[in-house]
Amino acid sequence: ALASIKAIISNSFFLNASSLTLPVLGIGFVAIILSINKAFTLYIKKDHNISRLHKGLPVILFLGGASLLTGVIGLFVETYQFFAEAAFTIDNILILFLNYLMRVSSMMIISLFLMTIILSIWFVLIHKVFRIEKAEADLILLHTN
C-alpha cells in the first residue's frame, strides 16, 4: 500500500496521465467543495431545516458518478487514439502500448479513487440527514402522544 501511495504522489504518475484526467479532477474538486459546504451546514452550522436537508446531496451523488463516467469515456478515447496511432506505426508498437497503458491506468486510478471518496462522503452526509429526519419524526410523534 505504501508503494502505491508513493507511485501516486510521484510526478511521473500525473505527467503520464491522459489529457482527460483534468476534467475528472475538476469534477472531483467541485464535488469535494460541495461536500465540504454540506458538511459545514449539517455538522457545524446545524441547519436542520427539513426543507433544506436534502439540498445538494443529489448533485454530490451525480458528480461521483460523473467522475467515473468521465474516466470511462477517457478510456475509450485513449483506446481509439492508441489503435489509430498503432495502425500506422509498426516499429515502436511496444513503447506506444506501454505509454497507452500508463495514460489509461493513471486516469482510471484517479477516476476510481475520486468516485470512491465522493460516494463515501455522500454516504456519511445522507446518513446524517436520515438521522436528523428520524429525530424530527420522533419529536413529532412524541408531541402527538
N, C-alpha and C positions, 0 to 999 in steps of 0.2 A: 504494500500500500504506500509506503514511504517513497519507493522508486516511482510510482505512478504520479504522486504529487510533485516530485522533483521534475519529472518529464513535462507535466502540465505547466509548471511555473517557468520552465526554460523558454528562452526566446525562440528557439527553433520550432517549438510547438505552435506558436502563434504566427511565426513567419511563414511556415509551410502550410498554414490553414488556407482553405478555399476563400475566394473573394466573397462568397455568400455567407461567411461567418459573421461579417459585420451586421447584416440585418438580424441574425439570430441574437447577437449580443445587444443590439438595440432593443429588440423585443424584451429580452431579459431585463435590461436596465429599466424600461418603462414598468414592467411587472413588479420589479423589486421596489421601485418608488411608490407605486400604488399600494403595495402590500405594507410598506412602512407607514404610509398615511392611514390605512385602515387599522393597522395595529395600534397606532397612536390614538385613533378615535375610540377604539374599543378598550384598550388597557390603561391608557394614561388619562385621556380626556373623560373617559367613561360616559360617552354619549350613547345611552341605551334607549334612544327613541325607537320604538318598534317600527315606525315607517321608514327609518333610515338604516336599519340593521343590515339588510342585505345589499345595500347600495355599494357598488364597486366590486363585490365578490364574483359576479359572473364575468366581469372583464378580466379579473386576475386569472380565473379558470381558462378563459378563452386564450389569453396570452401564453399560458403554459402549453396549451395545445398548439398554438401558432408557432412557438419556438421549435417544437418537434416537427411540425409540418414544413416549416421553412428549411430545416435541416434535411428532411427527406427530399424536398424539391431540389435543394442544392446537390444532394447525392445524385439525382437523376441528371441534372445539368452537367455535373462534373463527369459522370459516366458517358454521357453523349459526347462531351468535348474530348474525352480520352479516346473513344472509338473513332471519332472524326480525325483526330491527330494521328492515331495509330494506323489508320488506313493508308496514310501517305508516308509513314516512317517505318522502315524495316530495320535500320541499323541499331538504333538505341531504344528498342521497344521495352527492354527490361528497365532501363532508367526511367523511361516515360511511365511505365506501370508503377514503379515504386514511388515516383512523385505523385501520381494519382492517388495511390493508397494513403500517402501521408496527408494530402489535402483533404481527402474524404474522411479519414479517421479522425483527424483533428476537429473538423467541423461537426461530425456526428457525436464525438465525445462532449464537445461544448454544448451542443443542442440537447442531448440527453441529460447532461448534468443540470443545465438550466431548467429543463422541464421538471426534473425531479425536485429541485429546490423550490421552484414556484408552486408546484402542486402540493408539496409538503407544507409550505406556508399557508396556502389556501385551506388545506385541511385543518390546520390549527385555528385559523380565523373562523371558519364555518362552524367548527366545534364550539368555539367561544360564543358565537351567535346563537347556536342551538341551546347552550346552557342559559344564556340570558333570556331567550324566549320561554324556556321551561320555568325559569324562576318567576317571570312575569305571569305566566299561566297559573302557577301555583299560588301566587299572591292574589290573583283574581278569584280563584276558586276558594281560597281561604276567606276572602271577604264576602263571598256569596253564601257561605255556610253559616 
